[in-house]
């Protein structure tokens, strides 16, 4: 997790720089949230394709791209990785079926 924490820090610095000529992250930010979200979606699709192709190294590379772009999106929205990890910790030991059902019930009550 140290790698993700370091990456989060680097992304935050580049988002703060605001200079699109200085980094890829800053250039994504300059293009806006819809572009950042779309890029994450593209990388997710590429990860799926890599998983289905059977090419392990391609899958590793695309998975890294997904994590990177997710951190850019979280950073842009001001959501720290620690908050996402805390949510995963909260869900630990809970059946995925039960957890999803509890979200559905919460949505119905909203």
N, C-alpha and C positions, 0 to 999 in steps of 0.2 A: 504494500500500500504506500510505501515511501515514494515510489515512482509516480503514482497518481497524485500524491500530495505535492510533490515537486512540480509536476506538470500543471496542477491547478494554480500554483503560485506564479509560474511563468505566464500562463494564460491571463491571469489577473493583471499582471504587469503590462502585458501587451494590449489588453483591453483598455487599461488606463492611459496608455501612451496616446491613443487616438490618432496616430499617424499611419494611414493606410499604406504608405510607402515603406514603413519600417518593418512590417510583419504581415504574415498571412492572417493571423488572428485579427489584427487591427483592420485589415482590408475586409474581412468578413463582417466585422462590426459596422464598418462604414456603409456596407450594403444593406444592413438592417436585419432585424429578427427573422422575418420570413425567409431570407436567404440562408441564415444560419440553420433554421429548422429544416429547410429543404435539403441542405447539404447533409445534415444528420440522417434524414430519410434516405437520401441517395446512398450513403455509406452503409446503412442498414440493409438495403436491397443488395448491394454488392457483397455484403457479408453472407447473405442468404445464398446468393449465386455461388460464392466460393465454397460454402458448406456443401452444397449439392453437387459441385463439380468433383469433389474428392481431393482437391489440391490443398494439402495441409498448410504449406507456406503461404499460399494466397489467402487462406482463411485467417491465419495469424495476422497478416498484414491488414486485412480488412477489419478484423476485430479491433486492432489498434486504432484504425481510423475512426471507428464508431466511438470508442472510448474518448478519443481526442475531441471529436466534434460534440459529443455529449457534454464534456467539460466546458467547451466554449459556450454552448447553449446555457448550461447552468450558470456559468460566470456572467453571461450577459443578463440573465434574469436575477442575479444576486442570490442564487441558491448555492450554499457551500456544499461541497462533497460530503462533509461530515453529517449534514442533515439527511442526505440520501442514505449514507451508511447507517445512521441511527434508525432510519425506517426499516432497513434490512435487518438490523439487530432486533427491532421490535417484532418483526415477522418470523424470526428464527424459531423453529420448533412448532410452528403453526402449519397445518396442512394448507397447501396452496388452494385446495378446493374450499376449505373453510374460510380462508382469508378472502378469497374472491367473493364468496357468498356474503360475508360480512360487509364488504364494500357495496354490494348490490342492495342490501337492506338499508344501508346508510343513504344511498342515492334515492331510494324510494321515500325515505322519511324527510328528505330535504325539501 
